[in-house]
Amino acid sequence: MKIRLTILFLAIATFSFAQKKELKKIERAVQSGDITKAVDIFNSIDESNVEQEYLGQYNFYKAAVLIDVTGKNTATMENAMLAYDLMQKSREAGFDNGSYTSQVNEFINQRLMAIANQQVQESKTAEALIIVEKLADNEPDNLNMTYNVANLSYQISEFGKAKVAYQKLFDNEFTGSTITYKAVSKATNQEEAFPSKELRDISVSRGMHITPSEVASPSLVGEIVTNLVWLHKESGDMDKARSTFEEALQKFSNDESLLVRKAENYLILNMMEEYKAASESNDVKDPKVYQNLGLVAVQAKDYSNAINYYETALSLEPNDYNSLINISIAYIQKGNLEETSDDDQLALYRKSIDTYERAHALKPENKDIITTLIGLYKYFKMEDKLQKMENKL
């Protein structure tokens, strides 16, 4: 009996050693970029026989293979989601491969966000939300991901989820504004962005770059507060809605994106005297504020507000090229919405002709504007203008 036990233990030890060898082969194949070889080795292993000791490592390298860390192939949504789940299991098993674990996680997160962005473009917002929620759950301190959850939930009327996410952003005083550090390359004479101020300053001090500058992305406070106030009102808690707005005015007293939306918040709160006063005041005179708000609205597919913001921006700076282009896009995108009537669509298309023509006058060499105007002239059978514009190509 003892001999049989010895043989049995020897067999188990041999099997464990074989698993370890196979996993080493997979590790070398993955790190050398030979994904095909790694897949072949995986296919030769019976997953049900992988011992607990090696399960974390097994799941880790299977995730790396599925996401294809070489970048040679683009992982499908199914493989990306499976890779994400396998990394979760690997982490739960206590496996950590240091910086390589971070790299694989980054590959997976980037691929899942790319898929989510594509789904948003295809109006599959609910599907995109599933992915973003998964990523947010995995990174609870990543407030940018929390913002994505709030924004997508709000778009598809998942108001409970949206309120929780917006409240988290508000409580953490999240603004969404980031600073990009730039400088002009002496070699190319082109402005380049740097991952940090320190790296930018080092390059400037060494004489490789000149003219350092800093560009802040638009604040999201106005959007976050306004949506949160509306959500509290929608859920029947008007006291919470009012206290939220009052707290926001104290926390973000100098945030221009909030000042611009004061009137809108007063209207939501039925504070009509305050609404009238805020509507008649022009606290913000900087057109860039409205340009930034317009850009955020376009990205959120809120074309009505985008148009309002760009109209205000153009009233302050009538010949701003970017505002003219972006409001033209907003006119057309709003015209393309299912809920837009045929008459309103034609009116919006005609408005886009006017703003595109103004942009063309500023930059007559831009071929994209010429091509777009040709399409619009054809649609409205504006033959004289069409011929002149076609001659410019």
Legacy VTK file of the C-alpha trace (Angstrom):
# vtk DataFile Version 3.0
C-alpha trace
ASCII
DATASET POLYDATA
POINTS 393 float
0.000 0.000 0.000
2.826 2.364 0.840
4.430 1.715 -2.543
1.228 2.632 -4.323
0.953 5.868 -2.353
4.529 6.753 -3.223
3.808 6.167 -6.894
0.635 8.246 -6.696
2.415 11.190 -5.069
5.197 10.864 -7.619
2.634 11.067 -10.431
1.088 14.224 -8.957
4.490 15.829 -8.528
5.403 14.974 -12.106
2.110 16.459 -13.351
2.681 19.672 -11.382
6.193 19.946 -12.785
4.792 19.468 -16.316
2.252 22.256 -15.761
4.994 24.548 -14.526
7.096 23.803 -17.602
4.166 24.470 -19.941
3.399 27.772 -18.243
7.044 28.769 -18.571
6.840 28.015 -22.287
3.703 30.148 -22.554
5.397 32.978 -20.674
8.384 32.925 -23.032
6.122 32.744 -26.099
3.994 35.693 -24.967
6.965 37.848 -24.009
8.671 37.103 -27.326
5.494 38.022 -29.221
4.788 34.507 -30.522
1.063 34.452 -29.723
0.387 31.586 -32.118
2.793 29.336 -30.234
1.257 30.390 -26.918
-2.225 29.507 -28.194
-0.985 26.080 -29.328
0.437 25.383 -25.865
-2.784 26.522 -24.199
-4.763 24.180 -26.446
-2.585 21.278 -25.298
-3.441 21.898 -21.624
-6.609 20.518 -20.019
-7.763 23.553 -18.052
-9.784 21.400 -15.636
-6.532 19.728 -14.522
-4.614 22.930 -13.785
-3.760 22.945 -10.092
-4.775 25.764 -7.790
-1.112 26.692 -7.335
-0.760 27.579 -11.003
-4.306 28.809 -11.758
-3.488 32.490 -11.234
-0.513 32.291 -13.573
-2.502 30.252 -16.103
-5.363 32.803 -16.183
-2.919 35.702 -16.429
-1.164 34.387 -19.523
-4.404 33.264 -21.101
-5.666 36.856 -20.708
-2.438 38.175 -22.264
-2.911 35.852 -25.232
-6.601 36.694 -25.717
-5.945 40.454 -25.715
-2.792 39.920 -27.850
-0.282 42.101 -26.053
1.865 42.175 -29.194
-0.694 44.482 -30.805
-0.564 42.461 -34.030
-4.242 41.525 -33.815
-7.246 43.436 -32.494
-9.111 41.492 -29.850
-12.831 40.940 -30.351
-15.248 42.163 -27.708
-15.787 38.576 -26.572
-12.047 37.984 -26.120
-11.498 41.354 -24.452
-14.278 40.705 -21.930
-12.979 37.191 -21.271
-9.461 38.546 -20.805
-10.810 41.072 -18.306
-12.542 38.325 -16.304
-9.422 36.146 -16.380
-7.319 38.991 -15.002
-9.833 39.313 -12.180
-9.471 35.605 -11.405
-5.699 35.847 -11.606
-5.703 38.723 -9.139
-8.051 36.849 -6.792
-5.637 33.896 -6.903
-2.885 36.201 -5.681
-0.823 36.220 -8.891
1.087 39.389 -9.759
3.733 39.727 -12.426
4.699 43.289 -11.532
4.883 45.784 -14.378
3.811 43.153 -16.887
0.498 42.776 -15.032
-0.011 46.530 -15.356
0.754 46.360 -19.087
-1.755 43.584 -19.707
-4.408 45.441 -17.693
-3.728 48.570 -19.738
-4.088 46.639 -23.008
-7.410 45.220 -21.874
-8.765 48.541 -20.590
-7.762 50.391 -23.755
-9.378 47.778 -25.966
-12.593 47.751 -23.933
-12.774 51.561 -24.011
-12.221 51.527 -27.776
-15.113 49.074 -28.119
-17.298 51.205 -25.818
-16.521 54.347 -27.844
-17.402 52.519 -31.048
-20.685 51.390 -29.530
-21.508 54.957 -28.555
-20.836 56.046 -32.140
-23.238 53.315 -33.285
-25.868 54.502 -30.766
-25.452 51.315 -28.732
-25.156 53.303 -25.524
-26.606 50.611 -23.251
-23.975 48.113 -24.445
-21.227 50.693 -23.940
-22.470 51.332 -20.408
-22.033 47.649 -19.500
-18.350 47.838 -20.412
-17.739 51.168 -18.710
-19.448 50.005 -15.507
-17.195 46.953 -15.431
-14.102 49.143 -15.773
-15.361 51.599 -13.148
-16.028 48.801 -10.665
-12.461 47.633 -11.138
-11.066 51.154 -10.621
-13.315 52.867 -8.045
-10.826 55.732 -7.632
-10.780 56.494 -11.373
-13.213 59.420 -11.441
-12.886 59.822 -15.198
-14.419 56.356 -15.529
-17.113 57.297 -12.996
-17.905 60.294 -15.204
-18.305 57.969 -18.195
-20.784 55.873 -16.189
-22.725 58.985 -15.162
-22.809 60.415 -18.672
-23.870 57.207 -20.439
-26.446 56.345 -17.754
-27.970 59.803 -18.082
-28.158 59.482 -21.860
-30.238 56.293 -21.720
-32.397 57.439 -18.794
-30.812 55.078 -16.248
-31.350 57.888 -13.773
-30.680 55.884 -10.615
-27.205 54.897 -11.786
-26.562 58.384 -13.134
-27.459 60.041 -9.823
-25.148 57.782 -7.804
-22.256 58.416 -10.196
-22.802 62.190 -10.448
-23.084 62.415 -6.649
-19.742 60.629 -6.281
-18.140 63.110 -8.700
-19.695 66.047 -6.868
-18.641 64.796 -3.424
-15.063 64.372 -4.673
-15.077 67.855 -6.282
-14.250 66.363 -9.678
-13.906 68.980 -12.422
-12.720 66.808 -15.315
-10.295 69.533 -16.312
-6.773 68.441 -17.171
-3.689 70.427 -18.153
-1.691 69.546 -21.257
1.909 70.750 -21.261
3.189 71.840 -24.656
6.256 73.339 -26.322
7.462 73.958 -29.862
10.106 71.586 -31.225
13.154 73.385 -32.617
13.735 70.535 -35.069
10.247 70.502 -36.651
8.861 73.896 -35.581
5.715 72.001 -34.526
4.001 72.231 -31.154
4.229 68.971 -29.199
2.504 67.709 -26.047
4.357 66.217 -23.070
3.109 63.709 -20.487
4.191 65.993 -17.625
5.362 69.508 -16.825
8.705 68.139 -15.614
9.526 66.463 -18.950
8.439 69.553 -20.870
10.612 71.818 -18.726
13.626 69.504 -19.054
13.341 69.547 -22.844
13.054 73.345 -22.856
16.043 73.720 -20.518
18.121 71.519 -22.834
17.248 73.703 -25.792
15.302 71.023 -27.686
12.005 72.893 -27.364
10.924 76.520 -27.055
7.773 78.514 -26.248
6.344 76.389 -23.434
2.592 76.653 -22.883
-0.179 75.033 -20.894
-3.683 74.263 -22.143
-6.511 73.337 -19.764
-9.367 71.182 -21.009
-12.886 72.502 -20.289
-14.375 72.009 -16.842
-17.282 69.576 -16.553
-18.600 71.072 -13.316
-21.494 72.912 -14.972
-22.738 69.731 -16.634
-22.267 67.564 -13.521
-24.053 69.982 -11.182
-26.915 70.739 -13.559
-27.603 67.070 -14.239
-27.352 66.181 -10.544
-29.740 68.997 -9.571
-32.235 67.795 -12.190
-31.895 64.172 -11.040
-32.621 65.075 -7.420
-35.659 67.055 -8.556
-36.754 64.190 -10.831
-36.616 61.769 -7.896
-38.855 64.094 -5.865
-36.202 65.518 -3.533
-36.403 69.250 -4.242
-34.657 70.111 -0.963
-31.639 68.016 -2.015
-31.706 69.616 -5.444
-31.572 73.120 -3.972
-28.939 72.311 -1.361
-26.779 70.682 -4.045
-26.852 73.822 -6.179
-26.161 76.080 -3.199
-23.211 73.896 -2.204
-21.940 73.925 -5.788
-21.928 77.732 -5.868
-19.733 77.698 -2.758
-17.420 74.883 -3.841
-16.956 76.096 -7.406
-17.542 79.825 -7.077
-15.057 80.661 -9.856
-15.897 77.846 -12.256
-17.111 79.494 -15.446
-18.855 76.368 -16.735
-21.129 76.578 -13.664
-21.642 80.339 -13.917
-22.810 79.914 -17.500
-25.460 77.422 -16.356
-26.750 79.333 -13.323
-29.912 80.396 -15.129
-30.616 76.829 -16.233
-30.293 75.582 -12.655
-32.576 78.288 -11.307
-35.158 77.269 -13.911
-34.903 73.606 -12.839
-35.432 74.723 -9.221
-38.406 76.948 -10.145
-36.562 79.967 -8.757
-37.987 82.322 -11.356
-36.739 85.667 -10.018
-33.202 84.322 -9.797
-33.634 82.752 -13.227
-34.621 86.098 -14.757
-31.691 87.914 -13.118
-29.186 85.252 -14.215
-30.594 85.232 -17.758
-30.198 88.986 -18.096
-26.667 89.108 -16.691
-23.636 88.361 -18.787
-21.154 87.212 -16.164
-18.933 85.394 -18.628
-17.446 87.340 -21.519
-14.751 84.909 -22.631
-15.822 83.174 -25.876
-13.499 80.250 -25.117
-15.759 79.260 -22.216
-18.703 78.851 -24.579
-16.520 77.160 -27.181
-15.437 74.611 -24.602
-18.997 74.059 -23.396
-20.097 73.641 -27.003
-17.412 71.027 -27.582
-18.472 69.070 -24.483
-22.108 69.226 -25.626
-21.240 67.968 -29.126
-19.281 65.071 -27.648
-22.335 64.231 -25.516
-24.547 64.484 -28.639
-26.458 67.322 -26.967
-26.690 69.298 -30.196
-29.320 71.810 -29.062
-27.159 73.062 -26.204
-24.064 72.893 -28.421
-25.743 75.233 -30.897
-26.710 77.636 -28.103
-23.159 77.714 -26.754
-21.551 78.248 -30.157
-24.059 80.957 -31.025
-23.029 82.773 -27.847
-19.348 82.223 -28.633
-19.823 83.659 -32.137
-21.699 86.648 -30.768
-18.535 87.416 -28.777
-16.057 86.399 -31.500
-17.870 86.300 -34.879
-14.907 85.128 -36.943
-13.736 82.234 -34.795
-13.035 79.486 -37.322
-13.433 76.534 -34.955
-16.771 77.791 -33.639
-18.066 78.203 -37.190
-17.029 74.655 -38.094
-18.397 73.105 -34.906
-21.743 74.884 -35.030
-22.088 73.764 -38.654
-21.521 70.178 -37.556
-24.040 70.592 -34.727
-26.662 71.960 -37.160
-26.263 68.961 -39.451
-26.137 66.384 -36.639
-29.276 67.803 -35.041
-30.925 67.766 -38.464
-30.054 64.081 -38.797
-31.774 63.073 -35.549
-34.858 60.873 -35.894
-36.947 63.241 -33.784
-36.150 66.262 -36.012
-39.030 67.088 -38.362
-38.463 67.392 -42.123
-39.020 71.167 -42.046
-36.637 71.644 -39.116
-34.046 69.483 -40.841
-34.095 71.696 -43.937
-33.828 74.829 -41.781
-30.839 73.413 -39.888
-29.108 72.366 -43.124
-29.578 75.897 -44.485
-28.084 77.362 -41.326
-25.071 75.106 -41.764
-24.559 76.492 -45.270
-24.275 80.017 -43.861
-21.728 79.063 -41.177
-19.732 76.804 -43.507
-19.549 79.662 -46.029
-18.242 81.994 -43.322
-15.633 79.391 -42.361
-14.697 78.951 -46.036
-14.127 82.699 -46.341
-11.625 82.450 -43.476
-9.823 79.368 -44.840
-10.628 78.999 -48.548
-7.955 76.311 -48.983
-9.734 73.788 -46.718
-10.877 70.973 -49.035
-13.185 69.385 -46.459
-15.306 72.529 -46.252
-15.413 72.784 -50.040
-16.552 69.167 -50.352
-19.222 69.624 -47.666
-20.564 72.791 -49.283
-20.713 71.032 -52.662
-22.861 68.322 -51.066
-25.176 70.896 -49.495
-25.444 72.943 -52.706
-26.383 69.786 -54.620
-29.008 68.919 -52.015
-30.663 72.325 -52.331
-30.016 72.555 -56.095
-28.066 75.797 -55.752
-26.535 75.486 -59.222
-24.649 78.809 -59.398
-22.913 78.280 -56.074
-22.320 74.624 -56.896
-20.460 75.396 -60.110
-18.223 77.984 -58.449
-17.376 75.682 -55.565
-16.679 72.678 -57.844
-14.197 74.830 -59.768
-12.175 75.205 -56.556
-11.383 71.519 -56.289
LINES 1 394
393 0 1 2 3 4 5 6 7 8 9 10 11 12 13 14 15 16 17 18 19 20 21 22 23 24 25 26 27 28 29 30 31 32 33 34 35 36 37 38 39 40 41 42 43 44 45 46 47 48 49 50 51 52 53 54 55 56 57 58 59 60 61 62 63 64 65 66 67 68 69 70 71 72 73 74 75 76 77 78 79 80 81 82 83 84 85 86 87 88 89 90 91 92 93 94 95 96 97 98 99 100 101 102 103 104 105 106 107 108 109 110 111 112 113 114 115 116 117 118 119 120 121 122 123 124 125 126 127 128 129 130 131 132 133 134 135 136 137 138 139 140 141 142 143 144 145 146 147 148 149 150 151 152 153 154 155 156 157 158 159 160 161 162 163 164 165 166 167 168 169 170 171 172 173 174 175 176 177 178 179 180 181 182 183 184 185 186 187 188 189 190 191 192 193 194 195 196 197 198 199 200 201 202 203 204 205 206 207 208 209 210 211 212 213 214 215 216 217 218 219 220 221 222 223 224 225 226 227 228 229 230 231 232 233 234 235 236 237 238 239 240 241 242 243 244 245 246 247 248 249 250 251 252 253 254 255 256 257 258 259 260 261 262 263 264 265 266 267 268 269 270 271 272 273 274 275 276 277 278 279 280 281 282 283 284 285 286 287 288 289 290 291 292 293 294 295 296 297 298 299 300 301 302 303 304 305 306 307 308 309 310 311 312 313 314 315 316 317 318 319 320 321 322 323 324 325 326 327 328 329 330 331 332 333 334 335 336 337 338 339 340 341 342 343 344 345 346 347 348 349 350 351 352 353 354 355 356 357 358 359 360 361 362 363 364 365 366 367 368 369 370 371 372 373 374 375 376 377 378 379 380 381 382 383 384 385 386 387 388 389 390 391 392
